[in-house]
Amino acid sequence: MSNTQEKIVEVTDSIKELLLYKNSKYGDSAINPKKIFYKGDSTNSILIRLDDKIGRVVSNPDDKPRINDIADITGYCILLLISLGVTKEDIEALMD
């Protein structure tokens, strides 16, 4: 396994652990929102959150994006795939 491949495993495992931690800490609010104020579906809710996070990256005056924002974007992209009903087989089909 190359160094880059090892880093891919390390970072994706860390993102998985972060998602599981946040899901445990905050509940399943991304996929099953409480609908107190926003009454839309989970997919649109996640898209709104992604829009906010991408906006933070764009408006950041620093030379590099904040790790927190990039990790959150990555997590929301994974949650978006889940909300769209994407399966392991769907992802595996992308390997041609």
FENDATA-V28101 format. One record per helix or strand of 3 or more residues. SS is the DSSP state (A for helix, B for strand). FROM is the first residue (numbers start at 1). TO is the last residue. If there is no record, write none. Layout:
BEGIN
SS:FROM:TO
SS:FROM:TO
END
This chain:
BEGIN
A:3:26
A:42:59
A:67:83
A:88:92
END
